[in-house]
Amino acid sequence: MSETRSTGPRKPAGRRDVRWYLDVDSPVGTLRIVVDSEAVIGLYHGEHVPRPTAEVLGHPASVPPDPPVDVPCGHVMPPSAPTAGDDAVGERGRPIAAAGESVVVVSDASRRLLVRTAGELREYFAGSRRRFDVPVVLRGTAFQCSVWAALTDIPFGERRSYRDIAEQLGNASMGRAIGAAVRANPVSIIVPGHRIVASTGAVVGYAAGIGVKTALLEHETADHPRTPLRAAAPVESGEAQ
């Protein structure tokens, strides 16, 4: 297992920390942020296909009781998960546990990272942010990591085809393999798999559906009019992430 990063410090590949997730609202539906103590390790759409497993998501978390006004509010998932009051734990976070389980406390670092990521996503959708600064760590095969690193190099408002990425990585014939790696990208939007389109310019498959992918592309090109987006069934590589 290899890893790559988009920003922030690199972590040892074998290290496994407690994971936390937080749901936030967005113009393209619910987004689920997943972090450990040092970096964002997942960002999934509410209708993500395939759905992330409980092991991938980790523990549900909550934002502070009175989050800054520029941070979108999240909610604990599942709603039935019991949470203790904040007074006893203060800034350390809320202990969360299901019946019969030991209490797990959200660390300061993980909670700050969830709030920071939610804030950057809100800025992105408000049009005031074009590049994310939160630390991101991606774990996968060496090939997957090379593809994900290439995705992070695609500028805001621009698009690349699967063939473009294949040529960038030195083998123009591996478009399908590129598509599989894009599909496996665990950090949507921040690692912008939505900026990958067919060589014809058509908008092809996306984990949350073509409509969401089109909305993200239109959001990024609102200030830079270009050829209208066209939706199409996947033709080059199967679905994208």
C-alpha positions in Angstrom: 0.0 0.0 0.0 1.3 3.4 -1.1 0.1 6.8 -0.3 0.2 10.3 -1.7 -0.8 13.7 -0.4 -2.3 16.8 -1.9 -1.3 19.2 0.9 0.1 19.0 4.4 2.6 16.6 6.1 3.1 13.1 4.8 2.2 10.3 7.3 3.8 6.9 7.6 1.9 4.6 5.2 1.4 1.9 7.8 0.0 4.1 10.6 -3.7 3.7 11.4 -5.5 6.3 13.5 -9.1 6.5 14.7 -11.3 7.9 11.9 -14.1 10.4 12.3 -16.8 11.5 9.9 -19.0 14.5 9.6 -21.9 15.2 7.3 -22.3 18.8 5.9 -24.8 20.3 3.5 -23.7 21.7 0.2 -25.3 22.9 -3.1 -24.7 19.4 -4.5 -26.2 17.5 -1.5 -24.8 16.0 1.6 -21.0 15.7 1.8 -19.4 13.3 4.3 -15.9 14.4 5.5 -13.6 11.6 6.9 -10.5 12.5 8.9 -7.9 10.9 11.2 -5.9 13.0 13.6 -3.7 14.6 10.9 -5.4 14.7 7.5 -8.5 14.4 5.5 -8.6 10.8 4.2 -12.1 10.7 2.7 -14.8 13.0 1.2 -17.9 11.2 -0.1 -21.2 12.3 -1.5 -24.4 11.4 0.2 -25.3 9.3 -2.8 -21.8 8.0 -3.4 -21.5 4.7 -5.4 -20.2 2.5 -4.0 -21.2 3.6 -0.5 -18.3 3.8 1.9 -18.3 1.1 4.6 -18.5 1.7 8.3 -14.9 0.7 8.5 -13.9 3.4 6.0 -16.0 6.1 7.8 -15.0 5.4 11.4 -16.9 7.1 14.2 -19.6 9.8 13.7 -18.5 13.2 15.0 -20.2 16.6 15.6 -19.1 20.2 15.1 -18.7 22.4 18.2 -22.0 23.5 19.8 -21.5 27.1 18.5 -19.5 26.8 15.2 -18.3 30.0 13.5 -20.9 31.5 11.2 -18.7 30.8 8.2 -18.6 27.1 8.8 -21.6 24.9 7.6 -23.3 23.0 10.4 -23.1 19.2 10.3 -25.1 16.6 12.0 -24.2 13.3 13.7 -24.9 10.2 11.6 -26.6 8.0 12.4 -29.1 10.4 14.3 -29.7 7.7 16.9 -26.1 7.6 18.0 -26.1 8.8 21.7 -24.0 11.8 22.5 -23.1 13.2 25.9 -23.3 16.9 26.7 -20.4 19.2 26.0 -19.9 20.6 29.4 -17.9 17.7 30.8 -15.5 17.5 27.9 -15.3 21.1 26.6 -12.9 21.5 23.7 -11.9 17.9 23.7 -15.0 16.9 21.9 -18.1 14.9 22.5 -17.9 11.3 23.7 -19.9 9.1 21.3 -20.8 5.5 21.8 -23.5 3.0 20.9 -25.1 0.9 23.6 -22.6 -1.6 25.1 -19.6 0.1 23.5 -16.9 2.1 25.3 -16.9 5.9 24.9 -14.7 7.3 22.1 -13.8 10.9 22.4 -13.2 13.1 19.4 -9.6 14.5 19.6 -8.9 18.2 19.4 -6.9 17.7 16.2 -9.7 15.7 14.4 -12.4 18.1 15.4 -10.5 21.1 14.2 -9.7 19.4 11.0 -13.4 18.5 10.4 -14.4 22.2 11.1 -11.6 23.5 8.9 -12.5 21.2 6.0 -16.2 22.1 6.3 -15.3 25.8 6.2 -13.1 25.4 3.1 -15.9 23.5 1.3 -18.3 26.3 2.1 -15.8 28.8 0.7 -15.4 26.7 -2.4 -19.1 26.7 -3.1 -19.4 30.4 -2.3 -16.8 31.1 -5.0 -14.1 32.5 -2.7 -11.8 29.4 -2.8 -10.3 27.7 -5.8 -7.7 25.6 -4.0 -8.0 23.6 -0.8 -5.4 24.0 1.9 -6.4 21.2 4.3 -3.9 18.4 4.6 -5.0 15.3 2.6 -3.5 11.8 2.6 -4.6 9.2 0.0 -3.7 5.6 0.5 -3.7 3.2 -2.5 -1.5 1.3 -4.9 1.4 3.1 -6.4 -0.5 3.4 -9.7 -3.6 4.8 -8.0 -1.5 7.4 -6.1 0.2 8.5 -9.4 -3.3 9.1 -10.9 -4.6 10.9 -7.8 -1.5 13.1 -7.8 -2.2 14.0 -11.4 -5.8 15.0 -10.5 -4.6 17.5 -7.9 -2.6 19.2 -10.7 -5.7 20.0 -12.7 -6.4 23.7 -12.1 -9.8 25.1 -11.0 -12.0 25.6 -14.0 -10.1 23.3 -16.3 -10.7 19.7 -17.5 -8.6 16.8 -18.6 -9.6 13.6 -20.4 -8.7 10.1 -19.3 -6.3 10.0 -22.3 -4.7 13.2 -21.1 -3.8 11.7 -17.8 -2.7 8.4 -19.4 -0.3 10.4 -21.7 0.9 12.4 -18.7 1.8 9.2 -17.0 3.6 7.8 -20.1 1.1 5.3 -21.6 -1.7 6.7 -23.8 -3.3 3.2 -24.0 -4.2 2.8 -20.3 -7.3 5.0 -20.3 -9.4 2.3 -18.7 -6.9 1.8 -15.9 -7.0 5.6 -15.4 -10.7 5.4 -15.1 -10.6 2.7 -12.5 -8.1 4.7 -10.4 -10.2 7.9 -10.7 -13.3 5.9 -9.7 -11.4 4.7 -6.5 -10.4 8.2 -5.5 -11.6 8.5 -1.8 -11.5 12.3 -1.6 -14.0 13.8 -4.0 -13.9 17.5 -4.9 -10.7 18.3 -3.0 -8.9 15.8 -5.2 -10.9 16.8 -8.3 -11.9 13.7 -10.2 -14.9 15.6 -11.4 -12.5 17.5 -13.7 -12.0 14.4 -15.8 -14.2 14.2 -18.9 -14.3 12.1 -22.1 -11.9 13.0 -24.9 -14.9 14.4 -26.8 -15.6 16.8 -23.9 -18.7 14.8 -22.8 -19.4 14.5 -19.1 -19.1 10.8 -18.2 -19.9 8.8 -15.1 -19.4 10.1 -11.5 -19.8 8.5 -8.1 -22.7 10.8 -7.3 -24.2 10.9 -10.8 -23.6 12.9 -13.9 -25.9 15.7 -12.6 -23.7 16.3 -9.6 -20.5 16.2 -11.8 -22.0 18.7 -14.2 -23.0 21.0 -11.4 -19.5 21.0 -10.1 -18.0 21.7 -13.5 -20.5 24.5 -14.1 -19.7 26.0 -10.7 -16.0 26.1 -11.6 -16.6 27.6 -15.0 -19.2 30.2 -14.1 -16.7 33.0 -14.5 -15.2 31.4 -17.6 -17.9 30.6 -20.2 -17.0 27.7 -22.5 -18.6 25.1 -24.6 -21.8 23.9 -22.9 -21.3 20.6 -21.0 -22.8 17.5 -22.5 -23.9 14.5 -20.5 -23.1 11.1 -22.0 -23.0 7.5 -20.9 -19.4 6.4 -19.9 -17.5 5.7 -23.1 -13.8 5.7 -22.3 -13.2 4.1 -18.9 -16.3 3.1 -17.1 -17.4 5.5 -14.4 -15.3 8.2 -12.9 -15.0 8.7 -9.2 
